[in-house]
């Protein structure tokens, strides 16, 4: 057996008393530790204030009488205020760092029966954090007739040793992981392991988290669920602030992120707090962080590390205490190499990096996500829609098959379910509705590269970023149809062929013109910029 070292405070009240022969009828916790038949203490580090030096000497002498093999090492430790948590914890931390612990050669017991309640709490915390590499030791007097020995017990803070606690901890961890997945019973092993790791990081760290993955992989939704979980656990009490960095361009980016003072520039008619200050005590999600300029990146880095930043036009710094989650669909390593992303910011973000797989890499998760999207539709629209069995099987065969590209990932799936549910007015999605949707998806995906290029050519990056992905897919299809048509009327007839018979007015050209106007586009813009296919 390894030698055992006990560490504990001298009890200025419990260890004191009349020091005559009657003291051996009194339970004194520091002495009783060394009187146990089934506990051997080879060394006792007795912490005490200098004003209690005489009492420490008496207790050390009594321990020598009852346990000659125990070496008592008095260790003076003074506090200006023994009830000041900051002072007590700080001085005990210094003690722990200076003490020559050797867990391979010695066992350590941390006695928490004596000392003020603050000291006992600090010993517990330092032991839990492994600054004191031992187990907690508790002693107490026996009931009945007065006697000095009492009883003792050890608390091992390794929760895995306690079956009932370990079971409850595992259940709570699984519940948190399920919360991060919005309750979806996902089946992909790699994704499930990643979510379990994210749950542990989110609960135990305030360091930045970097979520990488293609557009539509669920970065934004996961960031919000992390925030909601942390709020449920009372780890944040501020707001969730989400920023799409792709929409922050030019001089307005600094103002939007860091705020400005009135008069800082033309149009600054009043103070603006900025998004970082709005996220104080909460969580800031910077989506598409790779789109930020280098100047903004430098200020973000300082805000992360120091919690300070300088609003535009201000002489004094602002403060904000927030946790950062960053999202990107870009390869930041390449951007660092090309000088488009700061290496020091990437190093700061890269502590906890998680790559979310796209839907095509999680085909076994399509079915549970299909049910999830139907539930979302019911909550959103107040109308429940289901598949008949044949239609469901048909859709899943297509969706899980190798030919289904899912370039927009879960946004593609959400849009697909929404379209089928909306067009199924009877509340049942049948085989015809599924067949029509499969044809639509194939047409969209087959022209995906061309349509994406077309969007780039007719819309600026700012305007593209301001369009929801759901609308972006539909708009790309409309633009491709317009490009292939000889006239606005022909394009309208092609796009609205199914619904024409249900409307009083059949002016498809006017309907298409109004649709394009929602995005600031005209027929002439498309034909001029794209030409014939």
Secondary structure, DSSP 4 states (H G I P E B T S, - for coil): --EEEEEEE--TTTT-S--SGGGGGS--HHHHGGG-TT---SEEEEEE-GGGHHHHHHHHHHHHHH-TTPEEEEEE---S-TT-HHHHHHHHHHHHHHS---TTTEEEEEE-SSS-HHHHHHHHHHHHTTSS-SEEEEEEPPSSS--S--EEEEE---GGG-HHHHHHHHHHHHHHHHHHTTT-----HHHHHHHHHHHHHHHH--S-EEEE--TTSSHHHHHHHHHHHHHHTTS--S-EEEEEGGG--THHHHHHHH-B-TTSSTT--S-B--HHHHTTTSEEEEETGGGS-HHHHHHHHHHHHHSEE--BT-SS-EE---EEEEEESS-HHHHHHTTSS-HHHHHHHTTEEEEPPPGGG-GGGHHHHHHHHHHHHHHHHS---EE-HHHHHHHHHHHTSTT---TTTHHHHHHHHHHHHHH-TTSEE-HHHHHHHHHHHHHHHHTHHHHHHHHHHHS-HHHHHTS-HHHHHHHHHHHHHHHH-SSHHHHHHHHTTTTGGG-S---HHHHHHHHHHTTT--HHHHHHHH---
